[in-house]
Structure formats: structure tokens, C-alpha cells
Amino acid sequence: TGYSGQPTSALFTARDGHRASLGVVQQRQFEQLAQLLGQPQWLTDPRFADPDKRRANAVVIQAELSAVFVTRDAAQWETLLSAEGIPCGMVRDIGAALSLPSLDDRSLRVPLHVPGLPQREDVAVLGLGYLSSQGTPPAPDAPPRHGQHTAQILDWLRADPSLPQ
């Protein structure tokens, strides 16, 4: 379960073996989910009547959800549920996440030059995910190379009077 403790806010394995992250925490969302998944009996089942009862019967509702999620691919669940306003996303690795076309529309793909990378020095990283009234957050600096700051760190340590010299 997610931070909410709700069993309907969890990861579920889809037919293609990928996982989908479901974020249903509100009663209205659960009711909509049950209808959309073709499970109207969940709405009359006393074990699932409210968030506390679903939490007490977490194993049961998660087994029911697992049985439904395994009937489609994770990307299909993401598309279907998200279109209806139900929080759901396919879990992707970084490479797959960076390939999403919507990242450019939202300024989330940030170009980054990293000198010394073995295959290419120009890469893209995920940005911060928000825009402020001041505009796009600044692009991150390249990470330091191994040993790049060793001299500065040693100087700092030598300058600290609380450390043995």
C-alpha cells in the first residue's frame, strides 16, 4: 500500500509483467474504479464499504484487484484509468520514462552535458517536474567526476580545528 495505507493505493502486476501503480484513496475514486473495472459487487460488499473496512480487508481487495489487473497490459491500464481521472501509471525504468513524448511538452526532459561520459557526453535527465512564476527551473550541473573535488575536501578537512591534523 502507498502512504495512505489504502490497499487500493498499491502496485499491481499486469498481463505483460509490468507493474501499474494505482492511487485510489478517496471513496469516490473507489466507487468509480469498481464501476470502470466491471466489479459493481465491490460497492455492496460490506468488507469494502469504506476506507477503514478496505484497510481491514486489504488482502482480499488486493487479490481481487490483482485478478483484474492481470487481464490487460500495464500501459492499457494507465491509459484507461487515467482517462477517467483514476490515478494510475505504468511503472517505468528511467530509460522508458525519458522516452515519453509528453516530457518535452512539460519541459521535463532537460539536456545535460557531462564531460567524459564513455558513450556520449550529451544526455537528457528528468527535470524537477514543475514550473514556477519565474519560469523553468535552471538546468542541473553535471555531476562531479570521480576525485574532482578531492583537493577541496582535503583542504576543508585540514582547516577544521575540531579534526586531528
KEDO-615890 format. One record per residue: residue in three letters; y, z, x of N, C-alpha, C, O in turn. Coordinates in steps of 0.1 Angstrom, whole numbers, plus 5000, padded with zeros to 4 digits. Each point is the difference from the previous one (the first is absolute). Example, Ala and Ser with C-alpha at 12.3 -4.5 7.8 and 13.67 -1.06 7.14 Angstrom:
residues 2
ALA,4943,5078,5132,5012,5000,4991,5012,5000,5009,5000,5007,5010
SER,5011,4986,4986,5011,5000,5009,5011,5008,4992,5011,5001,5005
//
This chain:
residues 165
THR,4988,5000,5008,5012,5000,4992,5012,5000,5009,5000,5004,5011
GLY,5011,4991,4983,5013,5000,5008,5007,5013,4999,4994,5011,4997
TYR,5019,4989,5007,5008,5012,5000,5000,5007,4987,5002,5012,4999
SER,4997,4981,4990,5001,5006,4987,4988,5008,4996,5001,5008,4991
GLY,4988,4990,5016,4988,5007,4997,4993,4993,4988,4989,5005,4996
GLN,5016,4984,4999,4994,4994,4989,4989,4991,5005,5001,4992,5010
PRO,4987,5008,4983,4989,4991,5005,5003,4986,4997,4992,4991,5005
THR,5018,5006,4987,5004,4986,4997,5010,4995,5010,5006,4989,4998
SER,4997,5019,5012,5009,4996,5011,4991,5001,5013,5000,5010,5007
ALA,4993,4979,4995,4990,5000,5011,4996,4986,5004,5005,4990,4995
LEU,4987,5009,5015,4995,4987,5005,4987,4997,4993,4991,5008,4998
PHE,5007,4979,4998,4988,4995,4994,4995,4988,5007,5009,4991,5003
THR,4979,5007,4999,4994,4989,5007,4998,4989,4989,4994,5002,4990
ALA,5011,4986,5013,4999,4988,4991,4987,4992,5004,4993,5003,5009
ARG,5005,4987,4983,4988,4991,5001,5000,4994,5014,4989,4998,5006
ASP,5022,4999,5000,5000,4993,5013,4999,5010,5012,5001,4996,5012
GLY,4998,5017,4985,4998,5010,5010,5014,5005,5005,5000,5010,5007
HIS,5011,4984,4989,5013,5005,5003,5003,5012,4991,4994,5001,4989
ARG,5016,5007,5015,5003,5011,4991,5013,4998,4993,5009,4993,5005
ALA,4993,5012,4983,5012,5000,4993,5005,5014,4998,4992,5009,4997
SER,5021,4993,5005,5006,5013,4998,5006,5000,4986,5009,4993,4997
LEU,4986,5016,4995,5005,5002,4986,5009,5012,5000,4996,5010,5006
GLY,5015,4989,4988,5010,5011,5000,5003,5005,4986,5012,5002,4997
VAL,4979,5000,4994,5002,5004,4987,5001,5015,4999,4990,5007,5002
VAL,5022,4998,4995,5002,5015,5000,5006,5004,4986,4999,5012,4997
GLN,5007,4980,4996,5006,5003,4987,4991,4997,4989,4992,4991,5000
GLN,5009,5017,4989,4991,4998,4988,5002,4986,4995,4990,4994,4996
ARG,5022,5001,5003,5003,4987,4995,4993,4989,5008,4994,4991,4995
GLN,5006,5011,5018,4993,4991,5009,4985,5000,4998,4993,4989,5000
PHE,5001,5023,4998,4986,5001,4998,4996,4993,4987,4990,4993,4999
GLU,5018,5009,4990,4997,4993,4987,5001,4985,5002,4991,4993,4994
GLN,5019,5002,5013,5001,4986,5002,4988,4995,5008,4995,4989,4998
LEU,5002,5018,5012,4988,4996,5009,4987,4999,4992,4993,4990,5001
ALA,5005,5020,4991,4988,5000,4992,4999,4988,4991,4990,4993,4999
GLN,5021,5004,4995,5000,4988,4991,4999,4987,5008,4992,4991,4996
LEU,5015,5008,5015,4999,4988,5008,4986,4998,5006,4996,4988,5001
LEU,4997,5022,5003,4987,4999,5005,4989,4999,4990,4988,4998,5003
GLY,5016,5002,4984,4990,4998,4989,4992,5013,4999,4988,4999,4997
GLN,5018,5012,5005,4993,5013,4999,5007,5009,4990,5004,5011,5003
PRO,4997,4985,4984,5008,5008,4991,4993,5014,4997,5006,5009,4995
GLN,4981,4992,5008,4993,5013,4998,5005,5011,5009,4999,5011,4997
TRP,5007,4985,5014,5006,5010,5008,5012,5008,4993,5002,5011,5003
LEU,5004,4982,4988,5011,5006,4993,4996,5010,4989,5008,5009,4996
THR,4979,4991,5000,4995,5009,4990,4991,5010,5007,4995,5010,4993
ASP,5002,4988,5019,4990,5009,5007,5008,5013,5004,5010,5000,5007
PRO,4986,5012,4988,5007,5012,5002,5001,5004,5015,5009,5007,5005
ARG,4982,4988,5003,5000,5002,5015,5012,4993,5007,5003,5004,5011
PHE,5002,4986,4982,5011,4993,5006,5013,5001,4992,5009,4992,5002
ALA,4992,5017,4989,5011,5001,4991,5014,5002,5006,5010,4995,4995
ASP,4990,5012,5017,5013,5002,5006,4998,5002,5015,4988,5000,5005
PRO,5022,5000,5003,4999,5000,5015,4991,5012,5005,4992,4998,5009
ASP,5009,5014,4985,4992,5011,5004,4986,4998,4997,4991,5004,5008
LYS,5006,4990,4980,4985,4998,4997,4995,4989,5009,4988,5001,5004
ARG,5020,4989,4999,4995,4990,5009,4997,5005,5014,4991,4997,5007
ARG,5018,5013,4997,4998,5006,5013,4987,5008,5000,4993,5000,5010
ALA,5005,5007,4979,4988,5009,4999,4987,4991,5000,4989,5005,5003
ASN,5012,4983,4992,4989,4990,4999,5002,4988,5010,4996,4989,4997
ALA,5009,5014,5014,5004,4990,5010,4988,4991,5004,5001,4988,5001
VAL,4987,5019,5001,4988,4992,5004,4997,4990,4990,4996,4989,5003
VAL,5004,5015,4984,4996,4991,4989,5010,4988,4999,4996,4989,4999
ILE,5017,5014,5000,5010,4989,4998,5000,4991,5013,5001,4988,4998
GLN,4997,5017,5014,5000,4992,5011,4987,4991,5000,5001,4988,5005
ALA,4988,5017,4991,4988,4992,4999,5002,4989,4990,4996,4988,5002
GLU,5011,5015,4987,5003,4989,4990,5009,4990,5005,4998,4988,4998
LEU,5013,5016,5009,5009,4991,5006,4993,4991,5011,5002,4988,5001
SER,4990,5019,5007,4992,4992,5010,4992,4989,4994,4999,4989,5006
ALA,4994,5014,4983,4992,4990,4993,5008,4988,4995,4995,4989,5000
VAL,5018,5014,4996,5008,4989,4996,5006,4992,5012,5000,4988,5000
PHE,5004,5019,5010,5007,4993,5011,4990,4991,5008,5005,4991,5006
VAL,4983,5012,4993,4990,4992,5008,4997,4986,4993,4993,4992,5005
THR,5014,5006,4983,4998,4988,4993,5009,4988,5004,4999,4989,4996
ARG,5012,5014,5012,5009,4990,5004,5004,5003,5015,4997,5011,5005
ASP,5009,4979,5001,5005,5001,5014,5013,5009,5000,5007,5000,4990
ALA,4995,5006,5021,5012,5009,5001,5013,4993,4997,5009,5005,4994
ALA,4993,4983,5011,5012,4992,4998,5002,4997,4985,5011,5000,4995
GLN,4978,4998,4998,5001,4997,4986,5004,5013,4992,5009,4999,4992
TRP,4986,5013,5012,5004,5012,4994,5015,5002,5003,5008,5004,4991
GLU,4996,4994,5021,5015,5002,5004,5008,4991,4991,5010,5005,4994
THR,4987,4983,5004,5008,4990,4992,5000,5005,4986,5011,5000,4993
LEU,4977,5002,5001,4999,5003,4986,5007,5013,4997,5008,5001,4990
LEU,4989,5010,5017,5006,5013,4996,5015,5001,5003,5008,5005,4992
SER,4996,4989,5020,5014,5001,5003,5009,4992,4990,5011,5004,4997
ALA,4983,4985,4998,5008,4992,4990,5002,5008,4987,5010,4997,4993
GLU,4982,5013,5005,5001,5008,4988,5007,5013,5003,5001,5009,4991
GLY,5005,4993,5021,5007,5012,5003,4992,5011,5004,5004,5012,5001
ILE,4983,4986,5002,4991,5011,5005,4999,4999,5015,4997,4990,5006
PRO,5007,5021,5000,5000,5001,5015,4987,4997,5006,4990,5008,4998
CYS,5008,4981,5009,4988,4996,5006,5003,4990,5011,5008,4991,4999
GLY,4986,5011,5012,5001,4991,5011,4988,4999,5009,4992,5010,5001
MET,5005,4978,5003,4989,4998,5009,5003,5006,5014,5011,4998,5005
VAL,4979,5009,5000,5002,5006,5014,4998,4989,5010,4990,4993,5000
ARG,5020,5005,5008,5000,4989,5010,5001,5006,5014,5006,5010,5002
ASP,4988,4983,5008,5003,5004,5014,5014,4994,5003,5006,4993,4992
ILE,4999,5011,5020,5013,4996,5004,5002,4985,5000,5010,4995,4995
GLY,4981,4998,5010,5001,4985,5001,5001,4994,4986,5008,4991,4998
ALA,4984,5014,4993,5000,4994,4986,5013,5004,4993,5006,4993,4993
ALA,4999,5020,5010,5012,5004,4994,5012,4992,5005,5009,4996,4992
LEU,4991,5001,5021,5011,4992,5005,5000,4985,4996,5010,4994,5001
SER,4979,5002,4993,4999,4986,4996,5005,4998,4985,5001,4989,4995
LEU,5002,5022,4998,5005,4999,4986,5013,4992,5000,5009,5004,5007
PRO,4992,4986,4985,5012,4992,4999,5012,5008,4994,5012,4997,5004
SER,4986,5013,4988,5011,5007,4994,5007,5009,5011,5011,5005,4997
LEU,4984,4997,5015,5007,5008,5010,5013,4993,5004,5010,5008,5002
ASP,4990,4979,4999,5012,4994,5004,5011,5001,4989,5012,5002,5004
ASP,4984,4997,4984,5010,5002,4989,5007,5013,5000,5011,5002,4996
ARG,4981,5008,5009,5005,5014,4999,5005,5005,5014,5002,5012,5002
SER,4999,4979,5008,5004,5003,5014,4991,5011,5006,5005,5008,5007
LEU,4982,4991,4990,4991,5010,5005,4993,4995,5013,4994,5008,5007
ARG,5005,4979,4995,4994,4995,5013,5012,4999,5010,5009,4992,4998
VAL,4989,5016,5012,5011,5001,5010,4995,4993,5013,4990,5005,5006
PRO,5018,4985,5000,4996,4995,5012,5002,5010,5012,5010,5007,4999
LEU,4981,4993,5010,5001,5009,5012,4996,4993,5012,4989,4994,5001
HIS,5019,5007,5010,4997,4995,5013,4995,5011,5008,5007,5010,5003
VAL,4980,4989,5002,4994,5010,5008,4996,4994,5014,4989,4994,5001
PRO,5020,5007,5009,4996,4994,5013,4987,5005,5005,4997,5012,5000
GLY,4995,4979,5006,4988,5004,5006,4988,5000,4991,4989,5003,5005
LEU,5012,4994,4982,4988,5000,4992,4991,4988,5005,5005,4990,5003
PRO,4982,5013,4997,4991,4990,5006,5000,4986,4993,4999,4990,5007
GLN,5001,5010,4980,4998,4987,4993,5013,4993,4996,5001,4988,5001
ARG,5008,5020,4995,5014,4995,4997,5010,5011,4999,4996,5011,4996
GLU,5016,4987,5008,5010,5010,5001,5008,5002,4987,5006,5010,4998
ASP,4993,4979,4994,5008,5001,4987,4990,5003,4989,4991,4992,4997
VAL,5010,5019,4996,4991,5004,4990,5009,5004,4988,5012,5000,5000
ALA,4981,5004,4989,5007,5006,4988,4994,5013,4997,4988,5003,5002
VAL,5020,5006,4994,4995,5014,4996,5006,5002,4986,5009,4994,4995
LEU,4985,5016,4998,5005,5004,4987,5013,5008,5001,5000,5009,5008
GLY,5009,4987,4984,5013,5008,5000,4999,5013,4992,4989,5004,4996
LEU,5023,5002,5002,5000,5013,4994,4998,4999,4985,4996,5011,4994
GLY,5005,4978,5000,4997,4999,4986,5011,5003,4990,4998,5002,4988
TYR,5014,4999,5017,5011,5003,4991,5013,4993,5005,5001,4997,5012
LEU,5008,5001,4980,5013,4995,5003,5011,5010,4996,4998,5006,4989
SER,5012,4996,5019,5010,5010,4996,5013,4992,4997,5000,4988,5001
SER,5010,5019,4995,5013,4994,4997,5006,4994,5013,5009,4991,4999
GLN,4986,5014,5012,5005,4994,5013,4992,4988,5004,5003,4994,5010
GLY,4987,5002,4982,4992,4988,5003,4986,5003,5006,4995,5012,4998
THR,5000,4979,5009,4986,5001,5005,5000,5010,5012,5009,5000,5008
PRO,4982,5009,4992,4999,5009,5012,4998,4992,5013,4995,4989,5000
PRO,5010,5017,5011,4999,4992,5012,4986,4998,5004,4991,5008,4997
ALA,5007,4981,5011,4986,4997,5005,4996,5010,5010,5009,5005,5008
PRO,4979,4999,4992,4995,5010,5010,5000,4994,5014,5000,4988,5002
ASP,5001,5021,5008,4999,4996,5014,4985,4998,5003,4992,5006,4993
ALA,5006,4986,5017,4986,4999,5005,4995,5014,5005,5008,5007,5005
PRO,4979,4996,4993,4995,5012,5006,5001,5000,5015,5000,4989,5006
PRO,5001,5023,5000,5001,5000,5015,4986,4996,5006,4989,5002,4994
ARG,5012,4992,5017,4988,4996,5007,4994,5012,5007,5008,5010,5003
HIS,4980,4990,5000,4993,5011,5007,5007,5003,5013,5002,4992,5008
GLY,5003,5021,4993,5007,5004,5012,5014,4997,5001,5007,5003,5009
GLN,4999,4990,4981,5014,4996,5000,5009,5011,5002,5010,4998,5006
HIS,4988,5013,4988,5009,5012,5000,4995,5011,5009,5005,5011,4999
THR,4985,4987,5009,4995,5011,5008,5010,5006,5009,5001,5013,5000
ALA,5008,4980,5007,5010,5006,5008,5009,5008,4992,5004,5011,5005
GLN,5001,4985,4984,5009,5008,4992,4994,5012,4995,5006,5011,5000
ILE,4981,4989,4996,4993,5012,4995,4999,5010,5011,5002,5012,4999
LEU,4994,4983,5013,4998,5009,5012,5014,5006,5003,5000,5012,5003
ASP,5010,4980,4997,5014,5006,5003,5003,5011,4990,5006,5010,5004
TRP,4991,4987,4983,5004,5010,4990,4991,5013,5002,5006,5011,4998
LEU,4982,4987,5005,4992,5012,5002,5004,5008,5013,5000,5012,4999
ARG,5005,4981,5011,5005,5007,5012,5013,5007,4997,5003,5010,5006
ALA,5004,4985,4984,5013,5005,4997,5000,5012,4991,5009,5008,4998
ASP,4979,4995,4996,4998,5011,4991,4997,5013,5007,4990,5001,5007
PRO,5020,5008,4993,4999,5012,5009,4988,5009,4995,4996,5009,5007
SER,5000,4989,4980,4989,5009,4996,4986,4996,5005,4990,5007,4998
LEU,5009,4981,5008,4988,4995,5005,4999,5003,5015,5010,5000,5007
PRO,4978,5003,4998,4998,5002,5014,5003,4988,5008,4996,4989,4996
GLN,5010,5012,5015,5004,4988,5008,4990,4997,5011,5002,4991,5008
//
